Amino acid sequence: MDRELKEEELQDLYAWIDKIPLSRPKRHITRDFSDGVMAAEVVKHFFPKLVDLHNYIPANNTQQKLSNWNLLNRKVFSKLNFHVPEETVKRVVLSTAGVIEPVLSSLREKLEQKTELGDNIQDLEYYDIRNQEKPHTNTQLRPSYHKLQPTAQFYADMDPAVRLTLHQKDQALLALQETVEILQMKVDRLEHLVHLKDMRIEELTRNLETYKAKANTR
């Protein structure tokens, strides 16, 4: 899981992730997967009954991120005979470059093993990766990791001044993507809080109606 993936393996992994519908736009893979939510969505895509996404809260703070990953290890990955070591989880949570890709690659292997062998896992709904119908979507309109990689690195033989300009533009683009991602996570968090508030209001309303009904019977 700690091995460094080759460029071909990385591009294949990015292409695989791009085919999976996720709740947040793809920006920067190390940050996108740092809170564990999108990792849970990846598993749910293939085994819907295994993952309850309400248990995984989008987060910026380290403690909630760790909580999400620990829950994944206990409740989900354990049924796939898969486990992310504690030290690796910490590095993923801190958005350490080059850490999440081997984790996702290993997770992909486990998912494909389970589907291809048809293993019976408690509370899992078997989805055949090779034969399941894919929704008709316009992939050209969906952000993807392999399309968001820096461009300057592929032009090592170009004029140094031009390469420097491209590199600066890459960095500016990544900075903007990070800003958008942070804002998106804040929106997700607010939506989650609103959802919790609505649930609380519904609960209080039910309690009030129950109280009124009991009062009327006296």
SULSULTA-V391569 format. One record per pair of residues at least 24 apart in sequence whose ideal C-beta (glycine too) atoms are under 7 Angstrom apart, sorted by sequence separation. I is the first residue (numbers start at 1). GAP is how many residues later the second one is. If there is no record, write none. Layout:
<<I	GAP> <I	GAP>>
This chain:
<<35	24> <69	24> <82	24> <20	25> <51	25> <82	25> <50	26> <66	27> <65	28> <82	28> <35	29> <36	29> <50	29> <81	29> <35	30> <80	30> <34	31> <37	31> <62	31> <80	31> <36	32> <40	32> <35	33> <36	33> <39	33> <43	33> <80	34> <36	36> <40	36> <79	42> <79	43> <79	45> <34	58> <33	59> <34	59> <34	61> <31	64> <30	65> <42	65> <46	65> <30	66> <30	67> <33	67> <43	68> <46	69> <30	70> <29	71> <29	72> <50	73> <49	74> <50	74> <49	75> <49	76> <47	77> <48	77> <47	78> <47	80> <46	81> <46	83> <1	87> <17	87> <13	88> <10	91> <13	91> <13	92> <16	92> <4	94> <5	96> <9	96> <5	97> <3	99> <2	100> <5	100> <1	101> <1	102> <1	105> <29	116> <26	117> <25	118> <26	118> <26	119> <18	124> <60	125> <18	126> <18	127> <58	127> <17	128> <18	128> <14	130> <58	130> <14	131> <15	131> <58	131> <14	132> <58	134> <11	135> <57	135> <28	146> <31	147> <28	149> <27	150> <28	150> <31	150> <27	153> <28	153> <27	154> <25	159> <24	160>>
